[in-house]
């Protein structure tokens, strides 16, 4: 999973393999999404996995839509 940090003026991406706990949590979240439609949450600061939820606020939905580049 890529981690992004903002040190100085540039962005630094830390590409590293997931540790065992991160991997299990992400796989569980992906299964929950595929089987039951649970939302997968992402930390806005560094795009890391932040858990899952049954309900998503309107603010989260709007933020997710705004984060998708649109070239139309």
Protein Blocks (a to p, Z undefined) as FASTA:
>chain_A
ZZdddehjbccdddddddfklmmmmmmmmmmmmmnopacdddfklopaebdcfbdcfklm
mmmmmmpccfZZ
